[in-house]
Each structure stands twice: as C-alpha cells, then as structure tokens.
Amino acid sequence: MIDSLRSLSEKTITVNRNQYLKVAGSIDTNIYFIESGSLRIFVLNDDDEQVIRFGYKENLIVALDSFLSNRPSGLFIQAIKKTVVRVINKVQFNALLKDETVKELWIKTLENLIIQQHEREIDLLTSSPKKRYESVMKRSPKLFQEIPEKHIANYLRMSAETLSRLKKS
C-alpha cells in the first residue's frame, strides 16, 4: 500500500521545524506519507500540550477524525524537525481503495491503529511510568531514535526527568 500511496501522491510539502501541517479547528482530509523528518500529533488541554501520536520516516500520519468525518478536528500536527511529506487527498485515496488488496491493507492498518491506541490508553490509565516506558520501547523501539525525549516524556505522561531516570536504570 505504501508504494501505491507514494505513486499516487502528486504533491510534496516541506514543513519546517515547529511549523504546523494542521491546526486545531481545521478540516484536513489528507493522508501524509513521511519521506523524511518527524511530526507529532497533539491536543491542547488548558494550554497544556498532550502528545497523542508521532510519525517519522516511512510512516503515514493523518488527523483521522477529520479525514473520516470531513469535520474540524481539535488536533494539531506539527513538525518536530524539518519534514518532507507526500500528500494524498481523500478523493485520490478513495479511488485507491477500489483495489481489494489496498482496501484490505487499509482495514488492517486501521485495526492495528485501534489496537495500539487501546493498549496505550490502558497503559496510561493503569500502568506505572516504568511499565509505560517498557511498553513503548517494546511497541516502537525506533521512536527513541527519531523523537526528542521531551516529546516522548509528554506522550508517556511523565516528566523528562522521570524518563531520563528510567532510561538509565
């Protein structure tokens, strides 16, 4: 599916460090394939950023709620470092879904995303910081190579100091 999305994309965008690809309150019906760099998806809660997802090289990233509903989303998508993305709009993507193999891959991708989000939610609600750290290491070991620790700490709902201490132990 990744190769199909790459070939389908006619538009490439470069997003500079700290620049927004999407802001809260906007509708975004694009899927982005990350060629290089890294992005984070977050929400604001009383002026406090809460990271909910990351994307880096060869990942897809999307404001899924807005993509599926065609409605505004409370999500921000921001570049952590200079990032190059290929843009696939919803019309192009829906045309691609006519291929049964691609459709099956998309369903599998959504199923995996739901399972990941479910596991993360359980971790956040029931696990100690150490367990959350171990879980994310198991699920996404590449994360620590691509994303600065301050963002990972936010994602794990712990201080940067706690994350540093856990990494050392």
Secondary structure, DSSP 8 states (H G I E B T S, - for coil): -HHHHHHH--EEEEE-TT-EEE-TT----EEEEEEEEEEEEEEEETTEEEEEEEEETT-EE--HHHHHH-S--S-EEEEEEEEEEEEEEHHHHHHHTTSHHHHHHHHHHHHHHHHHHHHHHHHHHH--HHHHHHHHHHH-TTHHHHS-HHHHHHHTTS-HHHHHHHHH-
